[in-house]
């Protein structure tokens, strides 16, 4: 069945010019554009309805993550959203006298306190503890989920980039000793490099802050953006990149800095600065959770020892919002090809026009050929069949939606057989071409295959040093 714009539930948000919106929370262009284009609707303070077109992009991100996690032999599972508060007390992250303010808690009819999980270290470690001790032969073990997380944000902002409820991929790894835990860390970071490179948005990898997570080593993945809440620094002496939260540690982390004194005084700072949106994070947690919760393995000598643990997150909905924030203009959405809800939009003739009956068969032929024979097009072609509107108005709408490739089947396609021409608007390259049918199909195939075979190179990486 043909995908048609007229059948998509996409309620645009029309805001009159010069209108004043009370308590307006739209603070980023990605949020504003998604609202205007009918991809998103606000449900409450920090919560959102993800509408069908945006849900397609979410599924693209999930499929991409699944593929790259499988490349490191990770297995997907689902952990409960509710975690007993007692597990958080055992791990030391929950104090009855001073509970973390970002945690959302609930109490059941029996008076038991549960945590609506922002992350699941305690939950997965309790699972491992329940079957401990496990033979060393069962490791490494790499388990991940993609699920809704909750955080009691004091001031939700930037739409999906800082929400109370969000979708996240969190992976937890278990190894028998620190050396193998480090090998897992290197392998997963390499998979992250490939994943973000395939998305195609330049990213920065920096030494991160372990914060309340604990552990000995951490790296963050950021899309550079002025909207970013993190300040990223690059040492002018050795080139190492770090989150500004880690500034006091940089000399200890970088062998090349030697005994050089690092200062944060603006007049003597040796750091280049830029802002970034964090889209991924990797931690080595060692036995931070496995020891207090009793998750152990039997070593080759037959004695139990705490498992060595790692944690690896990607904010799925934040990844999409951050991608749009970086690529979009103030008026038009722009998608990375890997996450675009639809890759090709075909615009049909206006109803009642002289070419309507002449070129109508081309629409169905083109749709079917792209859908069935061009890699990367199956299920990713949509027809804007709202033929009560002019072609120009629909092309403008398609550009605002950011469909990577827009094909116009108009008057030029009504020429005599063999001289039909089709307009191709390539938003990825910013070009427009008139092409024959054969050349059009070949060009679309080339564009999609080139984008898949040559992902964009990422920015300079931080060397992984203890």
C-alpha positions as CSV (number, residue, x, y, z in Angstrom):
1,X,0.0,0.0,0.0
2,X,1.3,3.4,-1.0
3,X,2.4,5.8,1.8
4,X,0.4,9.0,1.4
5,X,0.8,12.4,3.1
6,X,-3.0,12.8,3.2
7,X,-3.4,9.8,5.4
8,X,-0.7,10.7,8.0
9,X,-1.7,11.9,11.4
10,X,0.4,15.1,11.5
11,X,-1.5,17.9,13.3
12,X,0.6,21.1,12.6
13,X,0.8,23.7,15.3
14,X,-0.2,27.0,13.8
15,X,1.0,30.0,15.8
16,X,-0.4,33.4,14.7
17,X,2.2,36.0,14.0
18,X,3.1,38.2,17.0
19,X,1.1,35.9,19.2
20,X,2.1,35.8,22.9
21,X,2.2,32.3,24.4
22,X,2.1,32.3,28.2
23,X,4.6,30.1,30.0
24,X,6.2,29.4,26.7
25,X,8.7,26.5,27.0
26,X,9.9,26.3,23.4
27,X,13.6,27.1,23.8
28,X,15.2,25.4,20.9
29,X,14.6,25.4,17.1
30,X,14.3,21.6,17.0
31,X,11.4,21.7,19.5
32,X,9.7,24.6,17.7
33,X,10.0,23.0,14.3
34,X,8.8,19.6,15.4
35,X,5.8,21.3,17.0
36,X,5.0,23.3,13.9
37,X,5.4,20.4,11.6
38,X,3.1,18.1,13.6
39,X,5.8,15.7,14.8
40,X,5.4,16.4,18.5
41,X,2.9,17.8,20.9
42,X,3.5,18.7,24.5
43,X,1.6,16.6,27.0
44,X,2.7,18.2,30.2
45,X,5.7,19.9,31.9
46,X,8.6,17.9,30.4
47,X,6.5,15.2,28.7
48,X,5.5,14.9,25.1
49,X,3.3,13.0,22.6
50,X,5.6,11.5,19.9
51,X,3.4,11.5,16.7
52,X,3.6,9.0,13.9
53,X,6.2,10.8,11.6
54,X,8.5,11.3,14.6
55,X,7.9,7.7,15.7
56,X,9.3,6.5,12.4
57,X,12.6,8.4,13.2
58,X,12.6,6.9,16.6
59,X,12.4,3.4,15.1
60,X,15.2,4.3,12.7
61,X,17.4,5.2,15.7
62,X,16.4,2.0,17.5
63,X,17.2,-0.2,14.5
64,X,20.6,1.6,14.1
65,X,21.4,1.1,17.7
66,X,20.4,-2.6,17.6
67,X,22.6,-3.3,14.7
68,X,25.7,-1.7,16.2
69,X,25.1,-3.3,19.6
70,X,24.8,-6.7,18.0
71,X,28.3,-6.0,16.4
72,X,29.8,-6.3,19.9
73,X,27.7,-9.4,20.8
74,X,25.3,-7.5,23.0
75,X,21.9,-9.1,23.9
76,X,18.7,-7.1,24.3
77,X,16.4,-7.5,27.3
78,X,13.8,-5.5,29.2
79,X,14.2,-4.4,32.8
80,X,11.3,-3.2,34.9
81,X,10.7,0.6,35.1
82,X,10.1,0.3,38.8
83,X,13.1,-0.6,41.0
84,X,12.8,-1.3,44.7
85,X,14.3,1.7,46.6
86,X,16.1,-0.7,48.9
87,X,18.4,-1.7,46.0
88,X,19.4,2.0,45.6
89,X,20.1,2.2,49.4
90,X,22.3,-0.9,49.1
91,X,24.3,0.7,46.3
92,X,24.7,3.9,48.3
93,X,22.9,6.1,45.7
94,X,19.8,6.6,47.9
95,X,19.9,8.1,51.4
96,X,16.7,8.4,53.4
97,X,17.9,11.6,55.0
98,X,19.0,13.2,51.6
99,X,17.4,11.5,48.6
100,X,18.5,12.6,45.1
101,X,16.2,15.4,43.9
102,X,16.1,14.1,40.3
103,X,14.6,10.7,41.3
104,X,10.9,10.1,40.8
105,X,9.6,7.8,43.6
106,X,6.3,6.1,44.2
107,X,4.8,4.0,47.0
108,X,2.6,1.0,46.5
109,X,-0.4,0.0,48.6
110,X,1.9,-2.0,50.9
111,X,4.0,1.0,51.7
112,X,7.0,-0.2,49.6
113,X,8.9,2.7,47.9
114,X,9.8,2.2,44.2
115,X,12.1,4.2,42.0
116,X,11.0,5.1,38.5
117,X,14.3,4.4,36.9
118,X,16.4,7.1,35.3
119,X,19.0,4.4,34.9
120,X,19.2,0.7,35.8
121,X,22.5,-0.2,37.4
122,X,20.9,-1.5,40.5
123,X,18.2,-3.5,38.7
124,X,20.6,-5.3,36.3
125,X,23.1,-5.9,39.1
126,X,20.4,-7.4,41.3
127,X,19.5,-9.7,38.5
128,X,23.2,-10.9,38.2
129,X,23.4,-11.2,42.0
130,X,20.3,-13.5,42.0
131,X,22.1,-16.0,39.8
132,X,25.6,-15.5,41.3
133,X,28.2,-16.9,41.4
134,X,28.4,-17.6,37.7
135,X,31.3,-19.4,36.1
136,X,34.0,-17.2,34.5
137,X,33.2,-19.1,31.3
138,X,30.0,-17.2,30.8
139,X,31.7,-13.9,30.4
140,X,32.0,-11.3,28.9
141,X,28.3,-10.6,29.2
142,X,26.8,-7.5,27.4
143,X,23.1,-6.8,28.1
144,X,21.2,-3.7,26.9
145,X,17.7,-2.3,26.7
146,X,15.9,0.5,25.0
147,X,13.2,1.8,27.3
148,X,11.5,4.8,28.8
149,X,13.4,6.5,31.6
150,X,12.2,9.2,34.1
151,X,13.9,12.1,35.7
152,X,12.4,14.8,37.9
153,X,13.9,17.7,36.1
154,X,13.4,21.0,38.0
155,X,13.3,23.0,34.7
156,X,12.6,20.9,31.7
157,X,13.8,22.6,28.5
158,X,14.9,22.2,24.9
159,X,12.0,19.8,24.3
160,X,13.3,16.2,23.9
161,X,16.8,17.2,24.9
162,X,15.9,17.8,28.6
163,X,12.6,16.1,29.4
164,X,11.1,14.3,32.4
165,X,10.3,11.2,30.4
166,X,12.6,10.1,27.6
167,X,13.7,7.0,25.6
168,X,17.2,5.7,26.3
169,X,19.5,2.8,25.3
170,X,21.4,1.6,28.4
171,X,23.8,-1.3,28.2
172,X,25.5,-3.0,31.1
173,X,28.5,-5.2,30.7
174,X,30.1,-7.7,33.1
175,X,33.6,-9.1,33.0
176,X,35.7,-11.3,35.2
177,X,38.6,-8.9,35.8
178,X,39.7,-5.2,35.1
179,X,41.7,-6.1,32.1
180,X,38.8,-7.7,30.3
181,X,36.5,-4.9,31.5
182,X,38.8,-2.5,29.7
183,X,38.7,-4.6,26.5
184,X,34.9,-4.4,26.6
185,X,35.2,-0.6,27.1
186,X,37.4,-0.3,24.0
187,X,35.1,-2.5,21.9
188,X,31.9,-0.6,22.8
189,X,33.5,2.8,22.3
190,X,34.6,1.6,18.9
191,X,31.0,0.6,18.1
192,X,29.8,4.0,19.3
193,X,32.4,5.7,17.0
194,X,30.9,3.6,14.1
195,X,27.3,4.4,15.1
196,X,27.8,8.1,15.3
197,X,29.8,8.2,12.1
198,X,27.0,6.5,10.3
199,X,24.6,9.1,11.4
200,X,26.9,11.6,9.7
201,X,26.8,14.5,12.1
202,X,30.3,15.6,13.3
203,X,30.7,14.6,16.9
204,X,33.3,15.2,19.7
205,X,34.4,12.5,22.1
206,X,35.6,13.9,25.4
207,X,36.8,12.7,28.8
208,X,33.7,12.8,31.0
209,X,32.7,13.1,34.6
210,X,31.6,9.9,36.3
211,X,29.5,11.9,38.8
212,X,27.0,9.9,40.8
213,X,27.6,6.8,38.6
214,X,31.0,6.2,40.1
215,X,33.8,4.2,38.5
216,X,37.2,5.0,37.2
217,X,36.9,6.0,33.5
218,X,34.2,7.8,31.5
219,X,33.9,9.3,28.0
220,X,31.1,11.4,26.5
221,X,29.9,11.8,22.9
222,X,28.6,15.3,22.0
223,X,27.2,17.1,18.9
224,X,28.7,20.6,19.0
225,X,25.9,23.1,19.3
226,X,25.4,26.5,20.9
227,X,22.3,25.1,22.6
228,X,24.4,22.5,24.3
229,X,24.4,22.6,28.1
230,X,28.0,21.2,28.4
231,X,31.2,23.2,27.9
232,X,33.8,21.2,26.1
233,X,37.5,22.1,26.3
234,X,40.5,21.1,24.2
235,X,43.9,21.5,25.7
236,X,46.1,23.8,23.5
237,X,49.2,22.0,24.6
238,X,48.4,18.4,24.0
239,X,45.0,18.3,22.2
240,X,43.1,16.2,24.7
241,X,39.4,17.0,24.9
242,X,37.4,17.0,28.1
243,X,34.2,18.2,29.7
244,X,34.8,21.4,31.7
245,X,33.5,19.5,34.8
246,X,36.7,17.4,34.5
247,X,39.1,20.4,34.2
248,X,40.6,19.8,37.6
249,X,41.6,16.3,36.5
250,X,43.0,16.8,33.1
251,X,46.7,16.8,34.0
252,X,46.3,13.5,35.8
253,X,44.5,12.0,32.7
254,X,46.9,13.2,30.0
255,X,50.5,12.0,30.0
256,X,51.4,14.6,27.4
257,X,50.6,17.5,29.8
258,X,53.4,16.5,32.1
259,X,53.8,18.8,35.1
260,X,52.3,21.8,33.3
261,X,50.0,23.9,35.6
262,X,46.5,24.3,34.2
263,X,44.6,27.4,35.0
264,X,40.9,28.2,34.6
265,X,41.6,32.0,34.6
266,X,40.1,33.4,31.4
267,X,43.2,35.5,30.7
268,X,45.7,32.6,31.0
269,X,43.6,29.6,29.9
270,X,45.2,27.3,27.4
271,X,41.9,25.7,26.4
272,X,39.7,26.1,23.3
273,X,36.0,26.1,24.3
274,X,32.8,25.0,22.6
275,X,29.4,23.9,23.7
276,X,28.0,20.5,23.1
277,X,24.8,18.3,23.4
278,X,25.6,15.0,25.1
279,X,24.1,12.1,23.1
280,X,26.1,9.2,24.5
281,X,28.1,8.2,27.6
282,X,30.4,5.3,28.5
283,X,31.6,4.4,32.0
284,X,33.8,1.8,33.6
285,X,32.1,1.1,36.9
286,X,34.5,-1.6,38.2
287,X,32.8,-3.2,41.3
288,X,30.9,0.0,42.3
289,X,27.6,-1.9,42.2
290,X,28.5,-5.5,42.0
291,X,30.3,-5.6,45.3
292,X,27.6,-4.1,47.5
293,X,24.8,-6.0,45.7
294,X,26.7,-9.3,45.7
295,X,27.1,-10.0,41.9
296,X,30.1,-12.3,41.6
297,X,31.6,-14.9,39.4
298,X,33.7,-18.0,40.0
299,X,37.2,-17.4,39.0
300,X,39.4,-20.1,37.4
301,X,40.8,-20.9,40.9
302,X,37.3,-21.7,42.0
303,X,36.9,-18.7,44.3
304,X,34.2,-16.0,43.9
305,X,35.0,-12.4,43.1
306,X,32.9,-9.3,42.3
307,X,32.2,-8.8,38.6
308,X,33.7,-5.9,36.8
309,X,31.0,-3.7,35.3
310,X,30.6,-1.1,32.6
311,X,27.6,1.1,31.6
312,X,27.0,2.6,28.1
313,X,24.1,5.0,27.4
314,X,22.6,6.7,24.3
315,X,19.7,9.0,24.6
316,X,17.4,7.9,21.8
317,X,15.0,10.8,21.7
318,X,17.7,13.3,22.6
319,X,19.8,11.9,19.7
320,X,17.0,12.8,17.3
321,X,16.4,16.2,18.8
322,X,20.1,17.0,18.8
323,X,20.5,15.9,15.2
324,X,17.7,18.3,14.1
325,X,19.1,21.1,16.3
326,X,22.5,20.9,14.5
327,X,21.3,20.4,10.9
328,X,18.1,22.4,10.7
329,X,17.7,26.1,9.7
330,X,15.3,28.4,11.6
331,X,12.5,27.6,9.1
332,X,13.2,24.1,7.8
333,X,13.9,20.7,9.4
334,X,16.9,18.8,8.1
335,X,17.5,15.1,8.9
336,X,20.5,12.9,8.8
337,X,19.7,10.3,6.2
338,X,20.0,7.5,8.7
339,X,17.2,9.0,10.9
340,X,14.9,10.6,8.3
341,X,11.3,9.4,8.7
342,X,10.9,9.1,4.9
343,X,13.8,9.4,2.5
344,X,12.0,10.2,-0.7
345,X,8.8,12.4,-1.1
346,X,7.0,12.3,-4.5
347,X,4.9,15.4,-5.3
348,X,2.0,14.7,-7.7
349,X,0.2,17.1,-10.2
350,X,-2.5,19.5,-9.0
351,X,-6.0,18.2,-9.4
352,X,-7.7,19.6,-12.5
353,X,-4.4,20.5,-14.2
354,X,-3.8,19.5,-17.8
355,X,-1.0,17.2,-16.9
356,X,-2.8,15.3,-14.1
357,X,-4.1,12.5,-16.4
358,X,-0.9,12.4,-18.5
359,X,1.6,11.9,-15.7
360,X,-0.5,10.0,-13.2
361,X,0.9,6.6,-14.2
362,X,4.4,7.9,-13.7
363,X,3.7,8.4,-10.0
364,X,2.7,4.8,-9.3
365,X,5.5,3.5,-11.5
366,X,8.2,5.5,-9.8
367,X,6.8,4.7,-6.3
368,X,6.9,1.0,-7.0
369,X,10.3,1.0,-8.6
370,X,12.0,3.0,-5.8
371,X,10.2,0.9,-3.2
372,X,11.1,-2.5,-4.6
373,X,14.4,-2.0,-6.4
374,X,16.4,0.8,-4.8
375,X,18.3,-0.2,-1.5
376,X,17.3,2.1,1.3
377,X,13.9,3.0,-0.2
378,X,11.7,0.1,0.9
379,X,9.0,1.6,3.1
380,X,10.8,5.0,2.9
381,X,8.9,6.6,0.0
382,X,5.9,8.8,0.6
383,X,3.6,10.5,-1.9
384,X,2.2,14.0,-1.3
385,X,-1.2,13.4,-2.8
386,X,-2.8,16.5,-1.5
387,X,-3.6,17.5,-5.0
388,X,-6.0,20.3,-4.0
389,X,-2.7,22.2,-3.3
390,X,-0.3,23.6,-5.9
391,X,2.9,21.7,-6.6
392,X,4.9,24.8,-5.3
393,X,3.1,24.8,-2.0
394,X,3.7,21.1,-1.5
395,X,7.4,21.3,-2.4
396,X,7.7,24.1,0.1
397,X,6.0,21.9,2.7
398,X,8.3,19.0,1.8
399,X,11.4,21.2,2.2
400,X,10.2,22.4,5.6
401,X,9.7,18.8,6.6
402,X,13.2,18.0,5.5
403,X,12.6,15.0,3.3
404,X,16.1,14.3,2.0
405,X,15.0,13.7,-1.6
406,X,11.9,15.4,-3.2
407,X,10.8,14.3,-6.7
408,X,8.3,16.5,-8.6
409,X,6.1,14.7,-11.2
410,X,4.8,17.8,-13.0
411,X,4.4,19.4,-16.4
412,X,7.9,18.4,-17.5
413,X,6.9,14.7,-17.1
414,X,4.1,15.2,-19.6
415,X,6.4,15.6,-22.6
416,X,6.3,13.0,-25.4
417,X,7.6,9.5,-24.7
418,X,11.4,9.5,-24.1
419,X,11.8,13.2,-23.2
420,X,10.0,13.2,-19.9
421,X,11.8,15.0,-17.1
422,X,11.4,14.8,-13.3
423,X,12.6,17.4,-10.9
424,X,14.9,16.1,-8.1
425,X,15.5,18.3,-5.1
426,X,18.4,16.9,-3.2
427,X,18.3,18.5,0.3
428,X,21.4,16.6,1.4
429,X,23.5,18.4,-1.2
430,X,21.4,21.5,-1.7
431,X,20.9,20.8,-5.5
432,X,18.1,20.7,-8.0
433,X,18.1,18.7,-11.2
434,X,15.8,17.8,-14.1
435,X,16.4,14.1,-15.0
436,X,15.0,11.5,-17.2
437,X,13.1,8.7,-15.5
438,X,16.1,6.3,-15.9
439,X,18.6,8.8,-14.7
440,X,16.3,9.8,-11.8
441,X,16.2,6.2,-10.4
442,X,19.9,5.7,-10.9
443,X,20.7,9.0,-9.2
444,X,18.5,8.2,-6.2
445,X,20.2,4.8,-6.0
446,X,23.7,6.4,-6.1
447,X,22.8,9.0,-3.5
448,X,21.5,6.4,-1.0
449,X,24.3,3.9,-1.6
450,X,27.0,6.6,-1.3
451,X,25.6,7.8,2.0
452,X,25.6,4.2,3.4
453,X,29.0,3.2,2.2
454,X,30.9,6.4,3.2
455,X,29.7,7.6,6.6
456,X,31.0,10.9,7.7
457,X,34.2,10.8,9.7
458,X,34.0,11.8,13.3
459,X,35.9,14.5,15.1
460,X,39.3,13.9,16.8
461,X,38.9,11.3,19.5
462,X,40.3,11.4,23.0
463,X,42.9,8.8,23.7
464,X,41.6,6.3,26.3
465,X,44.0,6.7,29.2
466,X,43.5,6.0,32.8
